[in-house]
Amino acid sequence: MKRILIIIGVFLLLLTQADAKIVEMIAAKINGEIITLSELENELVSIREQIKKVYPPEEQGNAFKVEQKKMLNLLIENKLILQNAKKAGINISAVEVNRYLEEAVTNMRKKFPDEKTFKKALFERQTNLNELRRGYRSRIEEELIIQRYVEQEVKSKIEVSEEEINDYFENQKEEVRARHILLKTEEEANTVLSELNNGKDFNELAKEKSQGPSAIKGGDLGYFRKGDMVPEFEEKVFQMSKGEIAGPVKTELGFHIIKLEDRRNIEPGERIRAYHIVTKTPEEAKDILAKLNMGEDVEKLAKEKSIGPSAKDGGDLGFFKRGDMVSEFENAAFNLKIGELSDIVKTDYGYHIIKVVSRESLSPDQVTAVKVNIKEKLSQDKMEKDYFAWVDKLKKAAVIEIKLSD
């Protein structure tokens, strides 16, 4: 659960606590209970350091405010859940608290090269192990109470039916390939859509105007299945026809203009074994392909001519599944029959010739294992959704005052 503090990880923060004494200003009140500014700042020590490493100086202030707001919201949620858990009579035994506390101590020790360095770090913080145990015991107990209450109120009520599992499994038998142009505002998206409707090239406009990481590839997202993209994007793209352009589609990322390039049926879990030869130039690849078509051995030519790391193995890549290779290579390889040679395939690594020598589908036992994983994924998805709805309900019933200024 993303919004719940990790029990072991939180203990490791103790050696990076803020040194400065912060005046006990109030950051928020939840049903009369307070979160102090010092509590909030202590949670943000490591985040502040990360911001300094990632952002230029002029952007660090705004970046920190964003993270500060997220952390305060997290602390409010945990305080609120704890209050309700105590009302519900949730208790954790001393034995269980001590077990997690000692596990935390053990993990903390592992962060240091030896016991001497560990004790030195404690001394520099003007503390010792006994004081740390006393100081963090109540915090670990609170977090265990929170987890137990969430399990009782949310996790225990989640059900995943066989029908849902089978539907998800069947959905994995279809893939689509799409491009998109991502814009910040709906106005920008509508302007781009008008340009497309007036005949502008999608690929070129994506390179020019998209604000997503796929812009450099003309917005190409490659092939993907249901469950791989954010829900709003996914819902739209799987309804589209090949060649159709649609949008704007609003998601948490922005506004998308989408073009469906292709859709195809696949076998979930299918693996193939292939040999390949990769060259620097298309001319070299063309010459090798001609030799292969004349009957020369792919393994022999791979050892002599291929520039890839598999050359020493005669170009043998072993078995691989969809998603293991770059999209251009994967698309060509999985469309080949056993024993068939590909045409020349261009990727960022060079020019490839591929030969598939074997193909495997899922066994009944593997199908069962896949469905177990599907059930876990669907359970987690429901857990996230139900957790957020449950917390929102708790918030609406609470009196929450944010004292921290923007």
Secondary structure, DSSP 8 states (H G I E B T S, - for coil): -TTS--HHHHHGGGGG---S-----EEEEETTEEEEHHHHHHHTHHHHHHHHHHS-HHHHHHHHHHHHHHHHHHHHHHHHHHHHHHHTT----HHHHHHHHHHHHHHHHTTSSSHHHHHHHHHHTT--HHHHHHHHHHHHHHHHHHHHHHHHHTGGG----HHHHHHHHHHTTEEEEEEEEEESSHHHHHHHHHHHHTT--HHHHHHHH--SGGGGGTTEEEEE-TTSS-HHHHHHHTT--TT-EEEEEEETTEEEEEEEEEEEE--TT-EEEEEEEEESSHHHHHHHHHHHHTT--HHHHHHHH--SGGGGGTTEEEEEETTSS-HHHHHHHHTS-TT-B---EEETTEEEEEEEEEEE---HHHHHHHHHHHHHHHHHHHHHHHHHHHHHHHHHTS-EEE----
